Amino acid sequence: MQPYELTLAGAAAAIRAGELSPVELTESVLGRIGAVEDRLGAYVTLAAASARRSAVRAEREIAAGRHRGPLHGIPFGLKDLIDAAGLPTTASSRVGAPHPPATDSAVAARLSAAGAVLLGKTHTHEFGYGLTTPQTRNARDHARIAGGSSGGSAVAVAAGAATFALGTDTGGSIRVPAALNGVVGLKPTYGLLPLHGVTSLSWSLDHVGPLTRTVEDAALVLTALVGREGPPGTPGTADTTRRSGPPAAPGTDLPPPGSADLTGLRIGIPRQHYFERVDPGVEASVRTAIDQLHACGAELMDIDIPMARYLQATQWGLMVPEATAAHEQTLRSAPELYGEDVRVLLEAGAFVPAGDHLRAQRSRALMREAWAELFQQVDVVAAPSVPMAAVRAGQQSVQWPDGTVEAVSDAYVRLCAPANITGVPALSLPVGPDGTGLPAGLQLMGRPFDEATVLRVGRAYETASGNVDGPVPVAA
């Protein structure tokens, strides 16, 4: 096994035991990038020289007994909406940014404080406003979309071109590409992680979170991002300025390796919305995974999703005008710099009446109250992450068996948006393959700030199913 094939937890254990050095791991991952990047297009900016310097520094610190934790010396990718000092934040757009940021974003600073090694910036759908990431190709089938908008991050992790990566999620932008490329994607509770230094798409829906190969890896990254020491807002500490509720302890309730006992846990299975207009192969894979959770001891309960008919309208009613407001000046001065799909959405936002935006906010408030009541009945909700596996590049719509024609972007956002609207934590786990041989995703959602339970259930499924893949073979 090559070092780039290791999971984060495996690499961290090898480094801790002195069996692997951060330099060896970083060189292996950089070599993997060199071997596959021309076919995948995961990175917009590669910072190989600075990554090597960071790896050397990590190696010296560890040798001197100053080991910072499991992320020390681990190479990662950063979605190109997230600032890292000295690297341009282009948002994969011609609009770009005039100068590289002088300081790290809050999350990049926390990873730096944990000793992680930044490899570079990964492609996003322009400004995070789309579900395909057209610059990047699916790690499992280059003729298909990577998913978005964190497509570069998901593909890098799937292909072994990063041990882990960060993405952002406004309507599914972590979970969709995670599902389509067969990796793990976690959207934490809204406000758990700070968004300072992250280019916003829709401020009230934006989240930042990890993409990894295993649930254990996601817990390790989240723990480093949340932090435990120092005053709020400093690197490596929990941010308490934008949220209420108890601090999360994301990794403390994971079952030990080899354990998959979910006895006493209540898992809600939606009667509507989540299994409507879903590919039969995807549904079969997800229901098989849910049966596996039941075999682990969990109690399955049929539930109704509150206000389901208003979910998509609420998502668009919040996101579209907020995105337009963020781009108002550039949209007026240089609209030609935007890609056509993004420009059309931004222009459409200018025509959303203020009353509609206010009604969407009211709808969200009611949904949050209703989901809080739902989580008094169950501990976790289990459903598909996506209604279909990755479509072919350029495909604009999908026709369902009932004759309904749906835009691809609407289809992919439909099952992820509820967790953005309500702000609850949501984890996507690879399941499948479906009938086409491509992966899909099992989505697990939990109470606000109860990442621990969501991760526990995900880890139990991984353990019971043995569904933990290494990097995807990349065809010539």
C-alpha positions as CSV (number, residue, x, y, z in Angstrom):
1,M,0.0,0.0,0.0
2,Q,1.3,3.5,-0.9
3,P,1.1,6.2,1.7
4,Y,-1.5,8.2,-0.4
5,E,-3.8,5.2,0.0
6,L,-4.0,5.5,3.7
7,T,-7.0,7.0,5.5
8,L,-6.4,10.0,7.7
9,A,-6.6,7.8,10.8
10,G,-4.3,5.2,9.3
11,A,-1.7,7.8,8.3
12,A,-1.9,9.5,11.7
13,A,-1.3,6.2,13.5
14,A,1.7,5.4,11.3
15,I,3.2,8.9,11.8
16,R,2.6,8.6,15.6
17,A,4.3,5.2,15.6
18,G,7.3,6.5,13.6
19,E,6.5,4.2,10.7
20,L,5.7,7.0,8.3
21,S,7.0,10.6,8.1
22,P,4.9,13.6,7.1
23,V,7.5,14.2,4.3
24,E,6.9,10.6,2.9
25,L,3.2,11.0,3.1
26,T,3.2,14.5,1.5
27,E,5.5,13.3,-1.3
28,S,3.3,10.3,-2.0
29,V,0.2,12.5,-2.2
30,L,1.9,15.0,-4.4
31,G,3.1,12.2,-6.7
32,R,-0.5,11.0,-6.9
33,I,-1.7,14.5,-7.8
34,G,0.9,14.5,-10.6
35,A,-0.3,11.2,-11.9
36,V,-4.0,11.9,-12.0
37,E,-4.6,15.7,-12.0
38,D,-4.6,16.1,-15.8
39,R,-7.5,13.6,-16.0
40,L,-9.5,14.9,-13.0
41,G,-9.0,18.7,-12.7
42,A,-9.4,18.7,-9.0
43,Y,-7.1,21.5,-8.2
44,V,-7.2,25.2,-9.3
45,T,-4.0,26.1,-7.4
46,L,-1.3,23.6,-6.2
47,A,1.1,24.8,-3.5
48,A,3.7,22.0,-3.7
49,A,6.7,24.0,-2.5
50,S,4.9,25.3,0.6
51,A,3.4,21.9,1.3
52,R,6.9,20.4,1.3
53,R,8.1,23.0,3.7
54,S,5.2,22.4,6.0
55,A,5.8,18.7,5.9
56,V,9.5,19.2,6.8
57,R,8.4,21.4,9.7
58,A,5.9,18.8,10.9
59,E,8.5,16.1,10.8
60,R,11.0,18.1,12.8
61,E,8.3,19.0,15.4
62,I,7.2,15.4,15.8
63,A,10.8,14.2,16.1
64,A,11.3,16.7,18.8
65,G,8.3,15.4,20.8
66,R,6.0,18.3,19.9
67,H,3.2,16.2,18.4
68,R,0.1,18.3,17.9
69,G,-2.5,15.6,17.3
70,P,-3.8,13.3,14.6
71,L,-3.8,16.0,11.8
72,H,-0.1,16.8,12.4
73,G,1.7,16.2,9.1
74,I,-1.5,15.2,7.2
75,P,-1.9,16.7,3.6
76,F,-5.2,18.3,2.7
77,G,-7.0,20.3,0.1
78,L,-9.0,23.5,0.6
79,K,-12.0,24.5,-1.5
80,D,-11.2,27.7,-3.4
81,L,-13.9,29.6,-1.5
82,I,-11.8,29.4,1.7
83,D,-9.0,31.8,2.3
84,A,-5.4,30.6,2.9
85,A,-2.7,33.3,3.4
86,G,-0.7,33.8,0.2
87,L,-2.9,31.7,-2.1
88,P,-5.5,33.4,-4.3
89,T,-9.1,32.7,-3.6
90,T,-10.5,32.7,-7.2
91,A,-13.8,30.9,-6.5
92,S,-13.1,29.2,-9.8
93,S,-14.3,32.4,-11.5
94,R,-12.9,35.0,-13.9
95,V,-14.2,37.6,-11.5
96,G,-11.5,36.3,-9.1
97,A,-9.9,38.3,-6.4
98,P,-7.4,41.2,-6.9
99,H,-4.8,40.0,-4.3
100,P,-4.2,36.8,-2.3
101,P,-5.5,37.1,1.2
102,A,-2.9,38.2,3.8
103,T,-4.4,36.0,6.5
104,D,-6.0,32.5,6.8
105,S,-9.7,32.0,7.2
106,A,-10.7,30.8,10.7
107,V,-11.0,27.2,9.6
108,A,-7.7,27.2,7.7
109,A,-6.0,28.7,10.8
110,R,-7.3,25.9,12.9
111,L,-6.0,23.3,10.6
112,S,-2.7,25.0,10.5
113,A,-2.6,25.1,14.3
114,A,-3.3,21.3,14.2
115,G,-0.2,20.9,12.0
116,A,-2.0,19.9,8.8
117,V,-0.2,20.3,5.5
118,L,-2.0,22.4,2.8
119,L,-1.6,21.0,-0.7
120,G,-3.5,23.7,-2.5
121,K,-7.0,25.0,-3.5
122,T,-9.6,22.7,-5.1
123,H,-12.1,23.6,-7.8
124,T,-15.6,24.8,-7.0
125,H,-18.6,25.4,-9.2
126,E,-18.2,29.2,-9.7
127,F,-18.8,31.0,-6.4
128,G,-20.3,27.7,-5.1
129,Y,-23.4,28.5,-7.1
130,G,-24.1,25.1,-8.8
131,L,-24.1,21.3,-8.3
132,T,-21.8,20.1,-11.1
133,T,-18.2,21.7,-10.8
134,P,-17.8,21.6,-14.6
135,Q,-14.0,22.0,-14.4
136,T,-13.6,18.7,-12.6
137,R,-14.4,15.2,-13.7
138,N,-16.0,12.4,-11.6
139,A,-13.3,10.3,-9.9
140,R,-15.1,7.1,-10.9
141,D,-16.2,7.9,-14.4
142,H,-14.6,10.9,-16.2
143,A,-17.6,11.2,-18.5
144,R,-19.8,12.2,-15.6
145,I,-20.1,15.2,-13.3
146,A,-18.1,15.5,-10.1
147,G,-21.0,17.0,-8.3
148,G,-20.8,20.4,-6.6
149,S,-20.0,22.8,-5.6
150,S,-17.2,21.1,-3.6
151,G,-16.4,18.9,-6.5
152,G,-12.7,19.4,-6.5
153,S,-12.5,18.5,-2.8
154,A,-14.5,15.3,-3.2
155,V,-12.6,14.1,-6.3
156,A,-9.2,14.8,-4.7
157,V,-10.1,12.7,-1.6
158,A,-11.7,9.9,-3.7
159,A,-8.6,9.7,-5.9
160,G,-6.0,9.8,-3.2
161,A,-4.9,13.3,-4.2
162,A,-5.6,14.6,-0.7
163,T,-5.9,12.7,2.6
164,F,-8.9,15.0,3.5
165,A,-10.3,18.2,2.2
166,L,-12.6,21.0,3.3
167,G,-15.7,22.1,1.3
168,T,-18.7,24.4,1.8
169,D,-22.4,23.5,1.7
170,T,-25.3,25.9,1.0
171,G,-27.7,23.4,-0.5
172,G,-25.8,20.2,-0.6
173,S,-22.4,21.2,-1.9
174,I,-20.5,18.9,0.4
175,R,-22.9,16.0,0.4
176,V,-23.7,15.8,-3.3
177,P,-20.1,15.5,-4.5
178,A,-19.4,13.1,-1.6
179,A,-22.2,10.9,-2.7
180,L,-21.4,11.0,-6.4
181,N,-17.7,10.2,-5.8
182,G,-18.1,7.6,-3.1
183,V,-16.6,9.5,-0.1
184,V,-17.8,10.8,3.3
185,G,-19.1,14.4,3.5
186,L,-20.2,16.1,6.7
187,K,-22.2,19.4,6.9
188,P,-22.0,20.3,10.6
189,T,-24.7,22.3,12.5
190,Y,-25.2,25.8,11.2
191,G,-22.8,28.1,13.2
192,L,-20.7,25.3,14.7
193,L,-17.8,26.4,12.6
194,P,-16.9,30.0,11.8
195,L,-17.2,31.3,8.3
196,H,-14.8,34.2,8.6
197,G,-12.6,34.2,5.5
198,V,-15.0,32.0,3.5
199,T,-16.5,33.5,0.4
200,S,-20.3,33.6,1.0
201,L,-23.0,32.3,-1.4
202,S,-25.9,32.7,1.0
203,W,-24.9,33.8,4.5
204,S,-27.9,32.3,6.3
205,L,-27.4,28.8,4.6
206,D,-23.6,28.5,4.3
207,H,-21.7,25.8,6.1
208,V,-18.1,24.6,6.0
209,G,-17.1,21.0,6.7
210,P,-14.9,18.0,5.8
211,L,-14.7,15.5,3.0
212,T,-12.9,12.3,4.0
213,R,-12.7,8.6,3.1
214,T,-14.1,7.4,6.5
215,V,-16.4,8.6,9.2
216,E,-13.6,8.3,11.7
217,D,-11.6,10.7,9.5
218,A,-14.5,13.1,9.4
219,A,-14.7,13.1,13.2
220,L,-10.9,13.7,13.5
221,V,-11.1,16.7,11.2
222,L,-14.2,18.1,12.9
223,T,-12.7,17.8,16.3
224,A,-9.7,19.9,15.2
225,L,-11.9,22.5,13.5
226,V,-14.1,22.8,16.6
227,G,-11.2,23.0,19.1
228,R,-11.4,23.1,22.9
229,E,-9.0,25.7,24.3
230,G,-8.6,29.4,24.4
231,P,-11.1,32.3,24.0
232,P,-13.8,32.1,21.3
233,G,-12.6,33.0,17.8
234,T,-9.0,32.0,18.2
235,P,-7.5,29.2,16.1
236,G,-8.2,25.8,17.5
237,T,-11.1,27.0,19.7
238,A,-14.9,26.6,19.5
239,D,-16.8,29.5,18.0
240,T,-19.6,30.5,20.3
241,T,-20.5,33.8,18.7
242,R,-23.0,32.6,16.1
243,R,-24.8,29.7,17.8
244,S,-26.7,28.6,20.8
245,G,-26.7,25.2,22.5
246,P,-24.0,23.1,24.1
247,P,-20.5,22.7,22.6
248,A,-20.3,19.7,20.3
249,A,-18.0,16.8,21.2
250,P,-17.9,15.2,17.7
251,G,-15.6,12.3,18.3
252,T,-16.4,11.3,21.8
253,D,-19.3,8.9,21.1
254,L,-17.8,7.0,18.2
255,P,-18.0,3.2,18.8
256,P,-14.6,1.6,19.0
257,P,-13.2,-0.2,15.9
258,G,-15.1,-3.4,15.3
259,S,-18.2,-2.2,17.3
260,A,-21.5,-1.5,15.6
261,D,-24.0,-1.6,18.4
262,L,-26.9,0.8,18.0
263,T,-29.2,-0.7,20.5
264,G,-31.8,1.8,21.8
265,L,-31.2,4.3,19.0
266,R,-34.3,5.5,17.1
267,I,-33.9,6.1,13.4
268,G,-36.6,7.9,11.5
269,I,-37.4,6.8,7.9
270,P,-39.3,9.5,5.9
271,R,-42.6,8.5,4.4
272,Q,-42.5,11.3,1.9
273,H,-40.2,13.8,0.1
274,Y,-36.9,11.8,0.5
275,F,-38.0,8.7,-1.4
276,E,-40.0,10.5,-4.1
277,R,-38.5,10.8,-7.6
278,V,-35.5,8.7,-6.6
279,D,-33.7,6.3,-8.9
280,P,-34.7,2.7,-8.1
281,G,-31.0,1.6,-7.8
282,V,-30.2,4.4,-5.4
283,E,-33.3,3.7,-3.3
284,A,-32.4,0.0,-3.1
285,S,-28.9,0.8,-2.0
286,V,-30.1,3.3,0.7
287,R,-32.8,0.9,2.0
288,T,-30.2,-1.9,2.2
289,A,-28.0,0.4,4.3
290,I,-30.9,1.3,6.5
291,D,-31.6,-2.4,7.0
292,Q,-28.0,-2.7,8.1
293,L,-28.5,-0.1,10.8
294,H,-31.5,-2.1,12.0
295,A,-29.4,-5.2,12.2
296,C,-27.0,-3.1,14.4
297,G,-29.8,-2.8,16.9
298,A,-31.4,0.5,15.9
299,E,-35.2,0.9,16.0
300,L,-36.7,2.0,12.7
301,M,-39.6,4.4,12.8
302,D,-41.7,5.8,9.9
303,I,-41.9,9.6,10.1
304,D,-43.5,12.5,8.3
305,I,-41.2,15.3,7.1
306,P,-42.9,18.5,8.3
307,M,-43.8,21.2,5.7
308,A,-42.2,19.0,3.0
309,R,-44.1,20.7,0.1
310,Y,-42.5,24.1,1.0
311,L,-38.9,22.9,1.3
312,Q,-37.6,23.7,-2.1
313,A,-39.4,27.1,-2.4
314,T,-38.0,28.1,1.0
315,Q,-34.4,27.1,0.0
316,W,-34.6,29.1,-3.2
317,G,-36.4,32.0,-1.5
318,L,-33.5,32.3,0.9
319,M,-30.5,31.5,-1.3
320,V,-31.2,33.4,-4.5
321,P,-31.7,36.9,-3.2
322,E,-28.9,36.5,-0.6
323,A,-26.5,35.4,-3.4
324,T,-27.5,38.3,-5.6
325,A,-27.0,40.8,-2.8
326,A,-23.4,39.5,-2.2
327,H,-22.6,40.0,-5.9
328,E,-24.6,43.2,-6.5
329,Q,-21.7,45.5,-7.4
330,T,-19.7,43.1,-9.6
331,L,-22.8,42.0,-11.3
332,R,-23.5,45.6,-12.3
333,S,-20.0,46.5,-13.3
334,A,-18.8,43.3,-15.1
335,P,-21.6,40.8,-15.7
336,E,-19.7,39.3,-18.6
337,L,-17.1,37.8,-16.2
338,Y,-19.5,35.3,-14.8
339,G,-20.4,32.0,-16.4
340,E,-23.8,32.1,-18.0
341,D,-25.4,29.7,-15.6
342,V,-24.3,31.6,-12.5
343,R,-25.0,35.0,-14.1
344,V,-28.6,34.0,-14.9
345,L,-29.2,32.9,-11.3
346,L,-27.7,36.1,-9.9
347,E,-29.7,38.3,-12.2
348,A,-32.9,36.4,-11.3
349,G,-32.3,37.2,-7.6
350,A,-32.8,40.8,-8.3
351,F,-36.4,40.1,-9.1
352,V,-37.3,38.3,-5.9
353,P,-39.6,40.6,-4.0
354,A,-38.6,41.5,-0.4
355,G,-41.9,40.0,0.8
356,D,-41.0,36.6,-0.7
357,H,-37.7,36.6,1.0
358,L,-39.3,37.5,4.3
359,R,-41.9,34.7,3.8
360,A,-39.0,32.3,3.2
361,Q,-37.4,33.4,6.5
362,R,-40.7,32.8,8.3
363,S,-41.1,29.4,6.6
364,R,-37.6,28.5,7.8
365,A,-38.4,29.5,11.4
366,L,-41.5,27.2,11.3
367,M,-39.5,24.4,9.8
368,R,-36.8,24.6,12.5
369,E,-39.5,24.4,15.2
370,A,-41.2,21.4,13.5
371,W,-37.9,19.5,13.0
372,A,-37.1,20.2,16.7
373,E,-40.3,18.4,17.5
374,L,-39.4,15.6,15.1
375,F,-36.2,15.0,16.9
376,Q,-38.1,14.4,20.1
377,Q,-39.4,11.3,18.4
378,V,-36.2,10.0,16.8
379,D,-32.5,10.4,17.3
380,V,-31.4,10.4,13.6
381,V,-33.2,10.7,10.3
382,A,-31.9,8.3,7.5
383,A,-32.6,9.0,3.8
384,P,-30.8,9.3,0.4
385,S,-28.3,12.0,-0.1
386,V,-29.0,12.3,-3.8
387,P,-31.9,11.0,-5.9
388,M,-29.6,9.6,-8.6
389,A,-26.0,8.8,-9.2
390,A,-23.7,11.1,-11.2
391,V,-25.2,12.1,-14.5
392,R,-23.2,12.6,-17.7
393,A,-21.4,15.9,-18.2
394,G,-23.7,18.4,-20.0
395,Q,-26.9,16.7,-19.0
396,Q,-29.4,19.4,-18.1
397,S,-32.5,17.5,-16.9
398,V,-33.8,14.1,-15.8
399,Q,-37.1,12.5,-16.6
400,W,-38.6,10.4,-13.9
401,P,-40.9,7.4,-14.4
402,D,-44.0,9.4,-13.6
403,G,-43.2,11.7,-16.5
404,T,-41.9,14.6,-14.4
405,V,-39.0,16.4,-16.0
406,E,-36.6,18.0,-13.4
407,A,-33.5,20.1,-13.8
408,V,-30.4,18.3,-12.7
409,S,-29.5,21.1,-10.2
410,D,-33.0,20.9,-8.7
411,A,-32.8,17.2,-8.4
412,Y,-29.5,17.2,-6.6
413,V,-30.4,20.0,-4.2
414,R,-33.8,18.6,-3.3
415,L,-32.8,16.0,-0.7
416,C,-30.0,18.1,0.8
417,A,-31.6,21.5,1.2
418,P,-33.7,20.6,4.3
419,A,-30.6,20.3,6.4
420,N,-29.4,23.7,5.3
421,I,-32.8,25.3,6.0
422,T,-33.0,23.8,9.4
423,G,-29.3,24.0,10.2
424,V,-29.1,20.4,11.5
425,P,-26.0,18.3,11.0
426,A,-26.0,16.0,8.0
427,L,-23.6,13.2,7.0
428,S,-23.4,11.5,3.6
429,L,-21.9,8.0,3.5
430,P,-21.1,6.1,0.3
431,V,-23.6,3.3,-0.5
432,G,-24.1,1.2,-3.6
433,P,-23.2,0.9,-6.3
434,D,-26.5,1.5,-8.0
435,G,-27.6,-0.3,-11.1
436,T,-25.0,1.6,-13.2
437,G,-22.1,0.7,-11.0
438,L,-21.8,4.2,-9.5
439,P,-22.0,5.1,-5.8
440,A,-24.8,7.0,-4.1
441,G,-25.1,8.3,-0.6
442,L,-26.9,7.5,2.6
443,Q,-27.7,10.8,4.5
444,L,-27.9,10.8,8.3
445,M,-29.3,13.9,10.0
446,G,-29.5,14.6,13.7
447,R,-30.3,17.2,16.3
448,P,-28.5,20.5,16.2
449,F,-25.0,20.2,17.8
450,D,-25.4,16.4,18.1
451,E,-22.7,15.6,15.5
452,A,-21.6,12.9,17.9
453,T,-24.7,10.7,17.4
454,V,-24.7,11.2,13.6
455,L,-21.1,10.2,13.4
456,R,-21.7,7.3,15.7
457,V,-24.4,5.9,13.5
458,G,-22.3,6.4,10.4
459,R,-19.3,4.7,12.0
460,A,-21.5,1.8,13.0
461,Y,-22.7,1.4,9.4
462,E,-19.2,1.5,8.0
463,T,-18.1,-1.1,10.5
464,A,-21.0,-3.5,9.9
465,S,-20.9,-3.2,6.1
466,G,-17.2,-3.0,5.6
467,N,-17.9,-0.3,3.1
468,V,-14.6,1.6,3.3
469,D,-12.9,2.0,0.0
470,G,-9.4,3.1,-0.8
471,P,-8.6,5.6,-3.5
472,V,-10.5,5.2,-6.8
473,P,-8.4,3.7,-9.6
474,V,-8.1,6.5,-12.2
475,A,-8.3,5.3,-15.8
476,A,-6.0,6.5,-18.5
